[in-house]
């Protein structure tokens, strides 16, 4: 899926995919996902439109993300991150987002 963005009077097609990590609070429950529209997806989590894990555990704070133009790379990275130890996930979150 491609997303559209406006530049001046023209619309530009962009193919960005995001692997993201949400948290319930600092050092709280983590959720890892992939999307092609990060802002929309985070809002869906915050508004509890997404049924399931994030709604049940109130996981909606964006704490980390990576961007790529290749959907297969994004999906692979998501799967890889899900296999990581929690300590490793917390380290990359703290490096990108110390607050």
Phi, psi and omega in degrees: 000138178256154174246155181253146171219150183262134174229108185065233181263001181248157179254131182248134177277130176232143182243075178250143178232146185234133167259130186224156175237130174251154176227153177282328178191179178300128182061024181265201180294138181248151175223136179242132180217178178222144182202165173254001177219089188297313182299315179297316183293318179296320178298321177299319177295314181297321181277003178058034175284329180278111180283150175117218189305308186292326178290313182299318185257011177053049181260109184210003179269121176288120182241347182196145171204157173229149181241141176212162176262359184245116183298324180293322176296320180296315180295319178296317180296319177301312180297319179298313181298324179295337178274345182295153171292149180306319181303319179293319179297317181296325180296314181291328177296311181297325179293320182276327190220075184294343180278000000 
